[in-house]
Amino acid sequence: MKFKLNYTITLLFLSVVLGVLSCGSQDYPDVNSYDSSLGTLQSFVIRPGLNMVLIEGVIDDPNISEVVIYWNDQSESVTVPVVNGSISVQIDNLQEKLYVFEAMTLDSNGKSSELISAGTEVYGSTYVESLENRIISSSNLVDSDLNITFEVAEFSKGILGTELIYENTNGEDVELTISPNSNVLNISDFTSGSALKHRSYYVYSPLSLDTIYTEYTTHKPFVLPVLGNSAVPFIAEVVSGRWGTLAEPWITNDAAKNHGGLGGWDEWNGNIFNLESGWGSPYIENGKIYQVVEAEPANYRLTVEILSTNHNTNADGAYFVITKGNVGLPNVADVETAPEVIGYQRIGVAGTYTVDFVLDETSEICIGEVATMNGNLFCNITSWYLGLAN
């Protein structure tokens, strides 16, 4: 995995600031023999970076000319000149481990102060390679409204946030940031059919020199199919008196048009969805009303609300049915055995009906009602809704 490093401070690589690393070639005063009157560092800050540290300090003694810093049990050291009462030195090529640094001040006469120490963990490839892009656990897109849910962030690794870039409905790229304390993000102007990309960024500690970014990951949001013309007041394509035929996207077969060539739409009850037979109108043999939508792989739930019906007295049967492919609906007698059927529920009394089904690949599906009605029968439906199953 590749990562981007963003250095958060500017380092001045000047010899007067950094000093010169020594590898034991210089002679320093005995660290166990010091002048107690000589001032030590008033501030000794170790800032970790990627296989390096930045050491900063403040000296409140004008007699101090340089500072010697030791590490690795005093086997390595660096001499840093004091400039305007402070020091700053970057030490590179460090291993990924805990380091303890010791500092001793020196005056122009070679006198030394006692040692003071400070430590930090230096991070490297092991830490960097353990960082992951925050995972999107689910996303749901309806029209241009996108709802994204992230997995809970792992705070122990120092995550600061996650950046997202998406295309809005004006064709513009928009960048957003989600805090690790938030798990849900809502976008109201997402371009349907497009993909977003996201990356997470981390700091090893509050004193870290750099921010580490993961590589961008591309994510295409899940698109929840939307049923059209799916609730009271239903829209009719053609109306004559009380009866009509439902407008698109509903498809109504001839068997369901038993009211002078119309059927499925009923002016009563606020323009309701209703297949009705009898009371002077012809009976219905395999009347079918359905619509076709494209759906992605998921666990779905169809919910249908029935205001009133007497299908509990219908010996022939009426069903809510879902089929895979643009194949229409089977006849009533074949609903429970047809291979294209991926979900069904027989209609009985009024109430809420749910049909759960699983789609294992992106496909068109047909959703609707099929009924054979040899008698005075009706079914007043107020709404259809396709959502995700729990």
N, C-alpha and C positions, 0 to 999 in steps of 0.2 A: 504494500500500500504506500502511495506517495503522499507527502504532506507539504504544505506551504508554511514557511516560517515568517512571521511578521515581527521584526524587532521593534520593541516599544520605546527604546531609548537610543540616543545617538552616542556612539562611542568615539572618542577622540584618540586616534592611534598616533599620538605624538610622544616622542621619547621623553620629553620633559614631564609628561603625565604618567606614562606607563612604566618607566624605568626599564631595566634590563634584567631578564631572567638569568639566574646563576645556577650552576649545577655543581656547587661545591668548590668552585675555583677561587671564590673570595674568602677572606678571613673575617669573621664576625666576632664581636666580643662574646665572652662566655655567657650563655643564656642564664646560667645560675649565679652570675655575679653582675649586679646592676646597681645603678645609682638611684636611690629612692627619691632624690630631689628632682629627677628628670621626669617631665610630664609624659603620660601615656596618651593613646588615642582616646579622645572624648566620645567619639562615635566610630563604631566598627561594624559596618554593614556588609554582609555577603549576599549577593544576588545571584541565584542559579540561572544557568542557561543550558543550551544543548551542548553537552561535553565541555562546558566552560563555566567560569564565574566572573562576575565583576565585583571587585572589592573597593569600597569607598570608606573614607574616614575623615574625621575632623580633628585637628591638633590645636590646642589652645596654649601653645608655648612657643614663643618666637625663636627659642634657641634650638628647636628641633629642625634638622635639615633633611632627614630622610627616615624612612621606615623600612624595616626588614620584615618580610612576611614568610613564614614557614608552613609547609604542609607535608603530608606523608611522613609523620613522625620526625619532622625537621630534616628529612633527607633531601628535600627540594625547597628552594627559596627564591625570592625576588626582592630586589632593592628598589624602593619607590621614592623619588624625590618629593619633598613637600612644596607645593605651589599654592600660594595665597592661603596658607593655613589648612590645606586639605590634600588628600591623596586620592588617586583613582587608578586602578590597574585591572586589566583583563587577563585572566590566566586561561589558556586554551589547552586542548588535547587532554582533557581530564576523563577518567573512566567514570562509568555510571555507578556511583556509590556515595556513601556518606564521607564528607571531608571535614576535618577540623583544622582551621587556620589559626596560626599564632602570630601576633604582631609585636615588634619591639622597636621603639623609637631610638634614634641616634642623634647626638648633637655634632657640631663641627669638630669637637675635640675627641670624638670616638667614644664618648660615654654613652651607655645604653640604659634604657628603662627596663622594668620588669615586663614579662610577657603577659599579654592578655589574649584570649581566644574566643573564637566564634565558629559555628559550623553550619553546614547546609548539605542537603542531598543534591548531588549533581545528576541530572537525568540525561538519557541517551536513547539509543535505538529501541531498547526494550520497552521503555515507556511510550515512545512515539508509536511503535507498532501495535501497542495495546489499545490505542485510541480508535474508536469506531464512530461512524456517522450515526446520529440518533435515528432510530428505526421508526418509520411510519407504520403503525399497526393497522390502520384502516383509513380509507378516504371515500367520500361519497359526493358525487357531483350530480346536481339536478339543475338543468339549464345552465346558468352561470354561477350558481351558489355551490361552493366547494367547502365541505367540512372535513378537516384532517385531524386524526387522532394519533399522537405519538406515544411510544412506549415511555415509561417513567425514566427520567434521566439518571445516569450514574454519577452522582455528585463527587464521589471519592476520587475521581480522576481529574477533577478541576474543570468540568465543562462550564463554559460561560454562556453559550447560546447556540442556536442553529439558524443559519441564513437560508432563505428560500428565494428563488427567482422564478417568476411565472409570467405568462403573457396575459394581459387583461383584454377585455372585449374591444378596446380601441387599438389592439395590435401593439401595445407598448409593453416592454419588459419592466416588471415591478419587483423590487427587492424588499423582503420583509425579514424581520428577526423575531424568533420566538424564544422566550426565556426558558431556562431549564426547569423553572418552577411551574410552567404551564404545559399542559398535555394536549390541549385542543386549540386549533386555529381555524377561523372561519374567513373565507374569501368570497366576496359577493360579485366579483367581476371577472371570473376565470373564463378563459376561452375554451369552450367544450371541444374535446378531441385533442387538445394540446397536452404536453407533458411539462412538469415542473422539475427543477433540479434543486438540491439542497446539500448543505455541508454543515458540519459542526466545528466549533473552535474551543480550544482549551488553554489554560495556563497551569503549569505544574504547581505553583504556589503563588501567593499574593505578591511575592518579590521577584517573580520570574521575569527574565529579560525579554522573552518572546511569547507570542501567541501562536499556537500550532493549529493549523486548519487541516481537516480531512479533505480528501478529494470529493468533488461533487458526485452525487448519486442522482440518476434520473428516475422519476416516478410518474407514471401515468395514472391519474385518479380513476377510481371506479365510477362508472356512470350508471346511476340507477334509472332503469327505464321508467318512463312516465306514461300512464294510460291517458288517452285523450277523451274529452267529452264524457267524463267518468262520474259525474255526480249531478244531483238535482240542482238547478233545472237542466235536464238533458236537452241538447239541441237536436232538432229534427231537420232532415234534408228535405222531406216533402210532408205536408200535413193536409188532411182532409177531415174536417170536423174534429172528433175526439182523437182520431188515430193518425199516426205518422210513422215514418221510417227514420231511424237514427242516422244522423249525419256522420261523416268521417271522424275518426278512423274506423268506426264500426262497419262491419260487413254483415249484411243480413241476407240469408238465402230465401228463395221463393216460398219455401214451406212455412216460414215465419211470417210472411206477408198475407195473413188470412183475413184482413179487413179491407177488402176491395183493392188488393195489391199493395197495401201498407201494413206495417206491424212492427212492434217492439217499442215504439214511442207512444205514450199515453198522456193526454192533456190533464187527466185527473191527477190529484195529489202533487200538483206543482210541476208538471211536465216530467213524469217519472219513466223509468225503464220498466216495461211490462210486456211479457208474452202472455196473451190471454186467449182462451178458446171457449166456445160455447156461448150461451145466452144469445143465440141467433147467428153467431159467427161460426165458420167452419172449424172443425177440430184440426190439430196440428200433428203431423208425422215428421219427426226429426227436424223440427225447427231449430235453426242455428243462428246465433248472433255472436260475433267475435271480432277482435282486432289483433293485428300483428305488430310486435315490437321486437327490436334487437336487444339481446341481453348478454352480459358478460358472465363468466363462471361465478357462481355464488349460491348461497342457500337463501331461497326466496320464500316470501309468504304473501299469498293473495288474500285480501280481506274484502268481503262483500257484505253489505248491510241490506237486509230485507225488511221492509216496512210491514208487509203483510203477504201471506200466501196460503194456499190450501193444498200444496203439493204433497202434504202428508197423506192425502187421500188418493194420490195419483199412483195407480198400480203399474203404469208403463214406465214412469221415471223421468226425472229432470236432473241435470247435473251442471255444476260449475267444473270446467275442464281446462287444463293447460296441456298443449302438445308442443313437441320440439320440431322445429322446422316450419316453413310456410306451407303447411299441409291442411289447414282448416281443422274442423272438429270432426271426430268420428260420430257415427250414429249411436243412439242411446244404447242399443244392445251390445255395442263394442267398446263402450267407454272403459270398462274395468279390465279389458284384456288387450286392447290395441297397443302395439309396441311404441307408437309415437306419443302415447299419453304419459306425461311425467308427473301429473297431479290431478286429482279430482275429488269432488265431494258431492254426494247426493243431496238434493234439496228436499227438506221436510217442512218444518214449521218456520215462522218468522224469527229473525234474530241476526246475530253476527256469525258469519261463516268464514273460516280460515282454511286455506289449502297451502301446506308447505311442500316445496319441491326443490330439487337440486339440479342445477345446470352445470355440467362438467366442462363445457367449452362455449366460446362465443357463438351464438346462434340466434336465428329468428325463432320466436315462440308465438303461439296463438293462445289467446285467453278469452273465454266467453262462456255462454250457456247453450246447452243443447237440451231439447225437451220433446217428448211425445205426449200429447194432451188430448185424450179421447173423453171429453166431458167438459163441464163448466169449471175451468181451472184458470188460475192466474198467479203471477209472482211479481209484486211491486218492489223493485230494487232502487234504493236511494243512492248508493255509491259503490264504486270499485276502487280498490287501492292496491298497488303492488309495492311491497317493501322488502326489507331483508328479514329473514328469520333470526330469532335470538340464538 
